[in-house]
Amino acid sequence: MRTHYCGQLGENHIGQTVELCGWAHRRRDHGGVIFVDLRDREGLVQVVADPSVPEVFTVAERVRGEYVLKVTGTVRRRPEGTANTDLATGQVEVAMSGLEILNRAETPPFQIEDETVSEELRLRYRYLDLRRHDMLQRLKFRSRTTLALRHYLESRGFIEVETPFLTKATPEGARDYVVPSRTHPGQFFALPQSPQLFKQLLMVAGLDRYYQMARCFRDEDLRADRQPEFTQLDIEASFVDENQIMNLMEDMIREVFATILEVALPSPFPRMTYADAMNRFGVDKPDLRIPLELVEVGDLMENVEFKVFSAPAKDPQGRVAALRVPKGGELSRKEIDDYTQFVGIYGAKGLAYIKVNEIARGREGLQSPIIKFMDDDVLKALLDRTGAQDGDLIFFGADKAKVVNEALGALRVRVGHDRGLVARGWQPLWVVEFPMFEWDDKEKRWAALHHPFTAPTTSDPAEVERSPGTLLSRAYDLVLNGTEVGGGSIRIHDGTMQQAVFKALGIGPEEAREKFGFLLDALSFGTPPHGGLAFGLDRLVMLMTGSTSIREVMAFPKTQSAACLLTGAPSDIPERHMRELNIRTRKAPGAE
C-alpha cells in the first residue's frame, strides 16, 4: 500500500511520486490550505492538501487526530523560510494528489507526545503509548541489540535451542508461577525461573554451545529493574573454564556496544573479588563511576567509650565503617537528617558523622557530637585512614556487617548522585570469587548464594560438607554502572559433588531424587565440564538507552503489583474451568 515510510523522505526524493500510510499526528488549516503531519514508525512528514485539488481537500477537512490515512503525492521542497530543522524530513513536504481515510479514530485519552501523562494511563492504553517516538525508538533499539547478540553467538558456533515453558517447580530461588494440570489432577507445572537445568542437559547431550532468548517468570516483589516475566540471554558452553567464558562474554558486550552505540568499552574488563567489593563498596555490584569508598575503622573503635561503635567493633559479625564525602561539610542539618532517614530503610539505627572544618586545629577543627568519646590518637588515625581534607564530612555505619554494608552502600550511591560525583561513561566490572553458601537466619540452614548447581572451587566433596561457610564458588557476575546485567558460573558436572552440595543445603537423598532425579541421572552418563551465563536483556537495553525502568524497554510490561492494566490480568476464570482443573479458590482471611 506504500512506497516509502514517512520518516525516510528527504531532499533526494524531490520530484518523486510517493504513496504513504500512517496516522494523522496533527492537522492544521492555514488560510484554506490544510497541513497534516503524517506519522509512522520511522517518523513524521508534512503532507499538504490544496483547494485546487478539491477531491483531496474535501477528504482532508474530515481528518482528525490519529485517523489512519493513505496518501499519494509528489515530494517537493518546502517554501523558503518554512523548513523545520528539528525534523529529519523538515526540508520537504508532500503535495497530495490522493487521500484516503483507511480508518477513523476516537479522541485519544491523551496526546501521543504528551510527556506528562501518568504511567498508569500509559500502561492502560499501551498500544497508544507505543506510538510515541521515544517508545518506538526503544523497541527498535532492543531489536537491533538482540540481532547483534545473536549474530555474535551464531558466528562463534552457538546454537539457539528453545526449552520448555511448562516444567517442574524448583525449591530454590524466587517463588514459582504455577499452572494446574487438567490431565494430571491435583498436580502442577511451573513456569521456568530460568532454563538452568535444561541448558545443562543440553551440554550432557553434546550440543557443546547453546544460547536462547529465554522468557523467564518469577513471582517476586517488583521494582524498577524487575518484572514477573522478563527476557534473558541464556548461554552455556562445554569444555570451558571461568576465564574462557568471561573473555567470550565481555568480547560480546564490547562488540554490541561498538556496533549499536559506537562506544569502545575497556579491554579487558576489570575484575574484583566479592570480598573486596563488599569491603570497599558495601555491595556486590558497585558503581565504579562514583569515587566514594567505604573504609574499615573497626580496629580504631574497639576501645572507645561510645558503645554504639565499640560493641560492633568487637563483634565478629559486626562492622564499623566510614564514608568520606569530599566537601560534605557543606551539607545542612536537614540534608544530614534526610540521609539518616534514608539509611533507616536498610535497618541502620542512626547515622553518625564528623564535619572536618580545619584539620590543623586538631579536635577543635572537628564538629560532631561523637568526638567527645574518642581520644586524639583515634581521631588522628581516623582522619589519616579516610584521607579527610578540610571541608569534608565523614559518615559512619556501626552495626551487623550486613546492615552496615547495605546502609552505607546505598548511601554511597545516593550521595554520589546528589553531589554530582557520578562520572560520565561506562564502567563494566566482573565480580568473582563469591561465597558458595550464605546462612539463612530464618530457615536456620545454608542457602546457595547463586544456585545449587554452581561448582565450588574445591574438587573434594568432603570439603563441601566440612566447611560450607568458608567455601568459594566458581561464579562470576558482570556489573555495568552499578547494575548486575549478567551472572553465571562453572557448573557441577559430577554426581557425587552435586549430592554433597545438596546435602550442605539440607536437601537429603530422597528429596534430591524426587526433585532432581533427572539431573542426577544425567550426571551419571558422561557429563562434560561446562559453564555459562545469563544476561538480563531488559536491564541491558534499559542501561544502553538511558531509561530509568525496564518497563520503558518492554512492549507490554506489568505494574509493580504484577498486574496488566491493558488486559486486566490476572483475572477470575469460570467455575467450569476450575472444575476441569480440579482447583477452587479460597477467601483470604478477613475477606467477606
DOLOVO-318669 format. One record per residue (C-alpha): residue in three letters; x, y, z. Coordinates in steps of 0.5 Angstrom, whole numbers, padded with zeros to 4 digits, always signed. Last residue first. Layout:
DOLOVO-318669
ALAXYZ;...
end
This chain:
DOLOVO-318669
GLU-0032-0022+0106;ALA-0025-0023+0107;GLY-0022-0023+0114;PRO-0017-0029+0112;ALA-0017-0029+0104;LYS-0023-0033+0101;ARG-0021-0040+0098;THR-0021-0041+0091;ARG-0022-0048+0087;ILE-0018-0053+0084;ASN-0019-0059+0080;LEU-0017-0056+0073;GLU-0024-0058+0070;ARG-0027-0056+0076;MET-0023-0049+0075;HIS-0026-0048+0068;ARG-0033-0049+0070;GLU-0032-0044+0075;PRO-0030-0039+0070;ILE-0024-0036+0071;ASP-0022-0029+0075;SER-0017-0024+0073;PRO-0010-0023+0073;ALA-0010-0019+0068;GLY-0014-0013+0066;THR-0012-0013+0059;LEU-0008-0006+0059;LEU-0007-0005+0066;CYS-0003-0012+0067;ALA-0002-0013+0074;ALA+0005-0015+0078;SER+0004-0010+0083;GLN+0009-0006+0081;THR+0006-0006+0074;LYS+0006-0011+0068;PRO+0010-0009+0062;PHE+0007-0010+0055;ALA+0013-0007+0050;MET+0019-0007+0054;VAL+0024-0002+0054;GLU+0021+0003+0059;ARG+0018-0002+0064;ILE+0026-0004+0065;SER+0026+0003+0069;THR+0030+0009+0069;SER+0032+0009+0061;GLY+0039+0011+0059;THR+0038+0007+0052;MET+0044+0003+0054;LEU+0042+0002+0061;MET+0035+0000+0060;VAL+0037-0005+0054;LEU+0042-0009+0059;ARG+0036-0009+0064;ASP+0031-0012+0059;LEU+0036-0017+0056;GLY+0038-0019+0063;PHE+0044-0023+0061;ALA+0045-0031+0063;LEU+0052-0034+0064;GLY+0055-0041+0062;GLY+0059-0047+0065;HIS+0061-0054+0063;PRO+0066-0060+0065;PRO+0063-0065+0060;THR+0057-0070+0063;GLY+0059-0077+0062;PHE+0052-0081+0064;SER+0052-0081+0071;LEU+0051-0073+0071;ALA+0044-0074+0067;ASP+0041-0079+0073;LEU+0043-0074+0078;LEU+0039-0069+0073;PHE+0033-0073+0072;GLY+0033-0074+0080;PHE+0033-0067+0081;LYS+0026-0066+0086;GLU+0025-0073+0088;ARG+0032-0076+0088;ALA+0034-0070+0092;GLU+0029-0070+0097;GLU+0030-0078+0098;PRO+0038-0076+0098;GLY+0037-0070+0103;ILE+0037-0063+0101;GLY+0040-0059+0107;LEU+0044-0054+0103;ALA+0050-0058+0105;LYS+0047-0064+0103;PHE+0045-0062+0096;VAL+0052-0059+0095;ALA+0055-0066+0097;GLN+0050-0069+0092;GLN+0052-0065+0087;MET+0060-0067+0088;THR+0058-0074+0088;GLY+0054-0073+0081;ASP+0060-0069+0078;HIS+0059-0064+0073;ILE+0058-0058+0078;ARG+0057-0052+0074;ILE+0062-0046+0072;SER+0058-0040+0074;GLY+0054-0034+0071;GLY+0051-0027+0072;GLY+0049-0022+0068;VAL+0047-0015+0068;GLU+0048-0013+0075;THR+0047-0006+0076;GLY+0052-0001+0079;ASN+0055+0002+0072;LEU+0055-0005+0069;VAL+0056-0011+0073;LEU+0058-0018+0070;ASP+0057-0023+0075;TYR+0062-0029+0076;ALA+0061-0036+0080;ARG+0067-0041+0081;SER+0065-0042+0088;LEU+0068-0040+0095;LEU+0068-0045+0101;THR+0069-0041+0108;GLY+0062-0043+0111;PRO+0061-0049+0108;SER+0067-0052+0111;ARG+0066-0060+0113;GLU+0061-0062+0108;VAL+0064-0058+0102;GLU+0071-0061+0104;ALA+0068-0068+0103;PRO+0066-0067+0096;ASP+0073-0065+0094;SER+0074-0061+0088;THR+0075-0055+0091;THR+0073-0048+0088;PRO+0065-0050+0089;ALA+0061-0051+0082;THR+0054-0048+0082;PHE+0049-0052+0081;PRO+0045-0050+0088;HIS+0044-0043+0085;HIS+0048-0036+0087;LEU+0049-0035+0094;ALA+0046-0043+0095;ALA+0043-0043+0102;TRP+0046-0046+0109;ARG+0041-0047+0114;LYS+0037-0044+0120;GLU+0031-0042+0116;LYS+0030-0035+0118;ASP+0038-0034+0119;ASP+0039-0036+0112;TRP+0047-0037+0112;GLU+0050-0036+0106;PHE+0054-0041+0101;MET+0059-0042+0096;PRO+0062-0035+0097;PHE+0063-0031+0091;GLU+0070-0031+0088;VAL+0069-0026+0082;VAL+0066-0019+0081;TRP+0067-0017+0073;LEU+0066-0010+0072;PRO+0064-0005+0067;GLN+0064+0002+0068;TRP+0061+0006+0062;GLY+0061+0014+0061;ARG+0060+0020+0065;ALA+0063+0020+0072;VAL+0058+0021+0078;LEU+0060+0026+0083;GLY+0054+0031+0082;ARG+0053+0031+0090;ASP+0046+0028+0090;HIS+0048+0023+0085;GLY+0055+0021+0089;VAL+0051+0022+0096;ARG+0045+0017+0094;VAL+0050+0012+0091;ARG+0055+0012+0098;LEU+0048+0012+0102;ALA+0046+0005+0099;GLY+0053+0002+0100;LEU+0053+0005+0107;ALA+0046+0002+0109;GLU+0047-0005+0106;ASN+0054-0006+0108;VAL+0053-0003+0115;VAL+0047-0007+0116;LYS+0050-0014+0113;ALA+0056-0012+0118;LYS+0052-0012+0124;ASP+0052-0005+0127;ALA+0056+0001+0126;GLY+0056+0006+0120;PHE+0060+0012+0120;PHE+0059+0019+0116;ILE+0065+0023+0115;LEU+0065+0030+0112;ASP+0070+0034+0108;GLY+0071+0042+0109;ASP+0079+0041+0110;GLN+0081+0034+0108;ALA+0080+0027+0110;GLY+0084+0021+0108;THR+0080+0016+0111;ARG+0086+0013+0114;ASP+0089+0019+0116;LEU+0083+0023+0119;LEU+0081+0016+0123;ALA+0088+0016+0126;LYS+0088+0023+0128;LEU+0082+0022+0132;VAL+0084+0015+0135;ASP+0090+0019+0137;ASP+0086+0025+0140;ASP+0082+0021+0144;MET+0075+0019+0142;PHE+0068+0019+0146;LYS+0068+0027+0146;ILE+0068+0026+0138;ILE+0061+0024+0138;PRO+0057+0030+0138;SER+0061+0033+0132;GLN+0065+0039+0129;LEU+0072+0038+0128;GLY+0077+0044+0128;GLU+0078+0044+0136;ARG+0080+0037+0136;GLY+0086+0038+0132;ARG+0087+0046+0129;ALA+0091+0044+0123;ILE+0085+0039+0121;GLU+0080+0045+0120;ASN+0073+0044+0119;VAL+0072+0036+0118;LYS+0065+0035+0120;ILE+0064+0028+0123;TYR+0058+0024+0123;ALA+0054+0019+0126;LEU+0048+0016+0122;GLY+0042+0012+0126;LYS+0039+0006+0127;ALA+0041+0003+0121;GLY+0036-0002+0118;TYR+0036-0001+0111;ILE+0031+0004+0110;GLY+0034+0007+0116;VAL+0039+0009+0112;PHE+0035+0014+0108;GLN+0032+0017+0115;THR+0039+0019+0117;TYR+0041+0022+0110;ASP+0035+0026+0111;ASP+0037+0028+0117;ILE+0044+0030+0114;GLU+0040+0034+0109;LYS+0037+0038+0114;ARG+0043+0039+0118;SER+0046+0043+0112;LEU+0051+0039+0108;GLU+0057+0044+0106;GLY+0062+0040+0110;GLY+0061+0035+0105;LYS+0067+0038+0101;PRO+0069+0031+0099;VAL+0065+0026+0103;ARG+0068+0021+0107;LEU+0065+0014+0108;ALA+0067+0010+0115;ALA+0066+0003+0117;VAL+0065+0000+0124;ARG+0063-0008+0123;GLY+0060-0013+0126;GLN+0059-0021+0126;PRO+0066-0022+0130;ASP+0063-0017+0135;LYS+0069-0013+0138;ALA+0068-0007+0133;PRO+0060-0008+0134;ALA+0060-0006+0141;SER+0066-0001+0141;PHE+0062+0004+0136;VAL+0055+0004+0139;LYS+0058+0003+0146;PHE+0062+0010+0145;GLU+0067+0010+0150;VAL+0073+0008+0145;ASN+0076+0001+0146;GLU+0074-0003+0140;MET+0074+0004+0135;LEU+0080+0004+0132;ASP+0080-0003+0130;GLY+0073-0002+0127;VAL+0075+0003+0122;GLU+0074+0000+0115;VAL+0074+0005+0110;LEU+0068+0005+0105;GLU+0069+0008+0098;LEU+0067+0014+0094;PRO+0069+0015+0087;ILE+0062+0014+0084;ARG+0063+0012+0077;LEU+0065+0005+0080;ASP+0058+0003+0081;PRO+0059-0003+0086;LYS+0055-0009+0084;ASP+0057-0014+0090;VAL+0055-0008+0095;GLY+0058-0005+0101;PHE+0063-0001+0097;ARG+0070-0002+0099;ASN+0069-0008+0104;MET+0063-0011+0100;ALA+0067-0011+0093;ASP+0074-0013+0096;ALA+0070-0020+0099;TYR+0067-0021+0092;THR+0073-0021+0089;MET+0074-0015+0083;ARG+0076-0016+0076;PRO+0077-0010+0071;PHE+0074-0011+0064;PRO+0080-0012+0059;SER+0079-0009+0055;PRO+0075-0002+0056;LEU+0069-0001+0053;ALA+0069+0003+0046;VAL+0062+0006+0044;GLU+0059+0007+0037;LEU+0052+0005+0041;ILE+0050-0001+0037;THR+0056-0004+0034;ALA+0061-0002+0039;PHE+0057-0003+0045;VAL+0055-0010+0042;GLU+0062-0012+0040;ARG+0064-0010+0047;ILE+0059-0014+0050;MET+0061-0020+0046;ASP+0068-0019+0048;GLU+0066-0019+0055;MET+0062-0025+0054;LEU+0068-0029+0051;ASN+0073-0027+0056;MET+0068-0029+0062;ILE+0067-0036+0059;GLN+0074-0037+0057;ASN+0077-0034+0064;GLU+0072-0039+0068;ASP+0073-0045+0065;VAL+0071-0048+0058;PHE+0070-0056+0056;SER+0062-0054+0055;ALA+0058-0048+0053;GLU+0052-0045+0056;ILE+0048-0038+0055;ASP+0042-0035+0056;LEU+0040-0028+0054;GLN+0035-0026+0059;THR+0028-0024+0058;PHE+0023-0022+0063;GLU+0016-0024+0066;PRO+0015-0022+0074;GLN+0018-0016+0072;ARG+0025-0013+0076;ASP+0029-0007+0074;ALA+0025-0001+0077;ARG+0022-0005+0083;LEU+0018-0012+0084;ASP+0017-0017+0089;GLU+0018-0024+0087;ASP+0014-0029+0083;ARG+0019-0030+0078;PHE+0018-0032+0070;CYS+0023-0033+0065;ARG+0023-0032+0057;ALA+0029-0034+0054;MET+0033-0031+0048;GLN+0037-0038+0048;TYR+0044-0040+0047;TYR+0048-0046+0047;ARG+0055-0049+0045;ASP+0057-0056+0046;LEU+0051-0059+0044;GLY+0053-0066+0047;ALA+0047-0068+0050;VAL+0050-0067+0057;MET+0051-0060+0055;LEU+0044-0060+0053;LEU+0042-0062+0060;GLN+0046-0056+0063;LYS+0041-0052+0059;PHE+0035-0055+0061;LEU+0037-0055+0068;GLN+0038-0047+0068;PRO+0033-0045+0063;SER+0031-0040+0068;GLN+0025-0038+0073;PRO+0021-0043+0069;LEU+0014-0043+0069;ALA+0012-0049+0074;PHE+0007-0055+0072;PHE+0002-0057+0077;GLN-0001-0063+0080;GLY-0008-0064+0083;PRO-0011-0068+0077;HIS-0006-0070+0072;THR-0010-0068+0065;ARG-0012-0062+0067;SER-0005-0059+0070;PRO-0005-0053+0074;VAL+0000-0048+0072;VAL+0005-0045+0078;TYR+0009-0038+0078;ASP+0015-0040+0082;ARG+0017-0036+0088;ALA+0024-0034+0088;GLY+0031-0038+0089;GLU+0031-0045+0091;PRO+0026-0051+0091;THR+0024-0051+0084;ALA+0018-0053+0081;LYS+0018-0057+0075;THR+0017-0055+0067;LEU+0012-0052+0063;PHE+0015-0046+0059;PRO+0020-0052+0056;THR+0027-0050+0052;GLU+0028-0047+0046;VAL+0035-0048+0042;GLU+0040-0043+0039;ILE+0046-0046+0037;PHE+0053-0043+0039;GLY+0059-0043+0034;ARG+0062-0037+0035;SER+0059-0033+0029;GLU+0052-0035+0032;LEU+0054-0032+0038;TYR+0056-0025+0035;HIS+0050-0025+0031;ARG+0045-0027+0036;LEU+0048-0021+0040;ALA+0047-0016+0035;LEU+0040-0018+0033;THR+0038-0017+0040;THR+0041-0010+0040;ARG+0038-0008+0034;SER+0031-0011+0037;ARG+0032-0007+0043;PHE+0034-0001+0039;LYS+0027-0001+0035;LEU+0024-0002+0042;ARG+0027+0004+0045;GLN+0026+0008+0038;LEU+0018+0006+0038;MET+0018+0008+0046;ASP+0021+0015+0045;HIS+0017+0017+0038;ARG+0010+0015+0042;ARG+0006+0010+0038;LEU+0008+0005+0044;ASP+0003+0010+0049;LEU-0003+0009+0044;TYR-0002+0001+0044;ARG+0000+0002+0052;TYR-0007+0005+0053;ARG-0008+0002+0061;LEU+0000+0002+0061;ARG+0000+0010+0059;LEU-0005+0012+0064;GLU-0002+0008+0070;GLU+0005+0012+0068;SER+0002+0018+0068;VAL+0002+0023+0062;THR+0007+0029+0063;GLU+0011+0027+0057;ASP+0005+0029+0052;GLU+0007+0026+0045;ILE+0001+0022+0044;GLN-0004+0027+0047;PHE-0008+0023+0052;PRO-0015+0019+0052;PRO-0015+0019+0045;THR-0021+0022+0041;GLU-0024+0017+0037;ALA-0020+0014+0031;ARG-0023+0014+0024;ASN-0020+0008+0019;LEU-0017+0008+0012;ILE-0018+0015+0010;GLU-0016+0016+0003;LEU-0012+0022+0000;GLY-0010+0023-0007;SER-0006+0028-0011;MET-0003+0031-0004;ALA+0003+0036-0004;VAL+0008+0032+0000;GLU+0013+0036+0004;VAL+0021+0037+0004;GLN+0026+0040+0008;GLY+0024+0038+0015;THR+0024+0031+0014;ALA+0029+0029+0019;LEU+0025+0034+0024;ASP+0028+0040+0028;THR+0031+0044+0022;ASN+0024+0045+0020;ALA+0024+0049+0013;THR+0018+0054+0013;GLY+0023+0060+0011;GLU+0023+0059+0003;PRO+0018+0054+0001;ARG+0018+0047+0003;ARG+0022+0043-0003;ARG+0017+0038-0006;VAL+0015+0031-0006;THR+0009+0029-0010;GLY+0003+0026-0008;THR-0001+0020-0005;VAL-0003+0019+0002;LYS-0006+0013+0006;LEU-0009+0015+0012;VAL-0011+0012+0019;TYR-0014+0018+0024;GLU-0010+0019+0030;GLY-0012+0027+0030;ARG-0018+0029+0026;VAL-0019+0029+0018;ARG-0025+0031+0015;GLU-0023+0037+0012;ALA-0017+0033+0009;VAL-0023+0029+0005;THR-0025+0035+0002;PHE-0018+0038+0000;VAL-0017+0031-0003;GLU-0023+0031-0008;PRO-0022+0039-0009;VAL-0015+0039-0011;SER-0014+0047-0012;PRO-0016+0047-0005;ASP-0009+0045-0003;ALA-0008+0039+0001;VAL-0001+0039+0004;VAL+0003+0033+0007;GLN+0008+0034+0013;VAL+0013+0028+0014;LEU+0014+0025+0021;GLY+0018+0019+0023;GLU+0020+0012+0022;ARG+0014+0008+0026;ASP+0009+0012+0022;ARG+0007+0019+0023;LEU+0003+0024+0018;ASP+0003+0032+0020;VAL-0003+0034+0016;PHE-0003+0041+0013;ILE-0009+0044+0010;VAL-0009+0050+0006;GLY-0015+0055+0006;GLY-0012+0060+0010;HIS-0008+0055+0015;ASP-0012+0049+0017;ARG-0007+0045+0021;ARG-0008+0037+0023;ARG-0003+0034+0028;HIS-0001+0027+0028;ALA-0005+0024+0023;TRP-0003+0016+0023;GLY+0001+0013+0017;CYS+0001+0010+0010;LEU+0005+0014+0005;GLU+0005+0013-0003;VAL+0010+0017-0007;THR+0011+0021-0013;GLN+0018+0023-0014;GLY+0020+0031-0015;ILE+0024+0031-0009;HIS+0026+0025-0006;ASN+0034+0026-0005;GLU+0031+0032-0001;GLY+0029+0027+0004;LEU+0023+0022+0006;GLN+0025+0016+0010;GLY+0021+0019+0016;CYS+0014+0018+0012;TYR+0016+0010+0010;HIS+0016+0009+0003;THR+0013+0006-0003;ARG+0006+0005+0000;MET+0000+0000+0000;
end
